[in-house]
């Protein structure tokens, strides 16, 4: 790949990483935001799509988090000299670290809630 194409590729990777992280935040806020997730689950269960929705959401969060980490690290450690100008910006770092922190908090909450029985 030429240097010109690698800059375009790096820009696309940055945009994809941002889009994944923003989509994750939006979905997480929809899940834990205002409203009753219990009533939503009961409506899904009545329609018979509860397992599909639950497993799809879990699959999305896991794969998008892994993909965004891989893309972010790839952008961070790219060896091309021309790609060095396309390093992650402050917005990229903020989104990435905030998402990792949010994932850690959700996992911690799940662990603590599980200890309660």
C-alpha positions in Angstrom: 0.0 0.0 0.0 1.4 3.4 -0.9 1.8 6.2 1.7 -1.1 8.2 0.2 -3.4 5.2 0.6 -2.2 4.5 4.1 -3.2 8.0 5.2 -6.7 7.5 3.7 -6.8 4.1 5.4 -5.7 5.6 8.7 -8.4 8.3 8.4 -11.0 5.6 7.7 -9.8 3.6 10.7 -10.1 6.7 12.9 -13.6 7.4 11.7 -14.6 3.7 12.2 -13.2 3.7 15.7 -15.0 6.9 16.6 -18.3 5.6 15.1 -18.0 2.3 17.0 -17.3 4.0 20.3 -20.1 6.6 19.9 -22.5 3.8 18.9 -21.5 1.8 22.0 -22.2 4.9 24.2 -25.5 5.5 22.6 -26.6 1.8 23.0 -25.4 1.7 26.6 -27.3 4.9 27.5 -30.4 3.5 25.8 -30.1 0.3 27.9 -29.4 2.0 31.3 -31.2 5.3 30.6 -34.6 6.4 31.6 -37.4 4.0 31.3 -37.9 0.5 32.5 -35.7 -2.1 30.9 -37.7 -4.8 32.7 -40.9 -3.8 30.8 -38.9 -3.8 27.6 -37.6 -7.3 28.3 -41.1 -8.5 29.1 -42.4 -7.1 25.8 -39.6 -8.8 23.9 -40.3 -12.1 25.7 -44.0 -11.9 24.7 -42.9 -11.5 21.1 -40.5 -14.4 21.4 -37.4 -12.4 20.4 -35.9 -12.0 23.9 -33.0 -14.5 23.4 -32.1 -13.1 20.0 -32.0 -9.4 21.3 -30.1 -10.3 24.4 -27.4 -12.4 22.7 -27.2 -9.9 19.8 -26.6 -7.0 22.2 -23.9 -9.0 24.1 -22.2 -10.0 20.8 -22.3 -6.4 19.6 -20.7 -5.0 22.7 -18.0 -7.6 22.9 -17.0 -7.5 19.2 -17.2 -3.7 18.8 -15.1 -3.2 21.9 -12.4 -5.7 20.7 -12.5 -4.2 17.2 -12.2 -0.6 18.5 -9.3 -1.6 20.7 -7.5 -3.3 17.8 -8.1 -0.3 15.5 -7.0 2.2 18.1 -3.8 0.3 18.8 -3.1 -0.2 15.1 -3.4 3.5 14.5 -1.3 4.3 17.6 1.6 2.0 16.6 1.6 2.3 12.8 5.1 2.4 11.4 4.6 4.6 8.4 6.1 8.1 8.6 3.2 9.7 6.7 0.7 8.1 9.1 2.4 9.7 12.1 0.5 12.9 11.3 -2.8 10.9 11.6 -2.2 9.9 15.3 -5.2 9.7 17.6 -6.5 13.1 18.6 -7.7 14.2 22.0 -11.3 13.3 21.0 -10.1 9.8 20.1 -8.3 9.4 23.4 -11.3 10.7 25.3 -13.8 8.4 23.6 -11.5 5.4 23.9 -10.5 5.8 27.6 -14.1 6.7 28.6 -15.4 3.6 26.9 -12.8 1.3 28.6 -13.7 3.0 31.9 -17.4 2.4 31.3 -16.8 -1.2 30.4 -14.8 -1.7 33.6 -17.6 0.0 35.7 -20.3 -2.2 34.1 -18.3 -5.3 34.7 -17.7 -4.3 38.3 -21.4 -3.6 38.8 -22.2 -7.0 37.4 -19.7 -8.7 39.6 -21.0 -6.9 42.7 -24.6 -7.5 41.8 -23.8 -11.2 41.4 -22.3 -11.3 44.8 -25.6 -10.2 46.3 -27.3 -13.4 45.2 
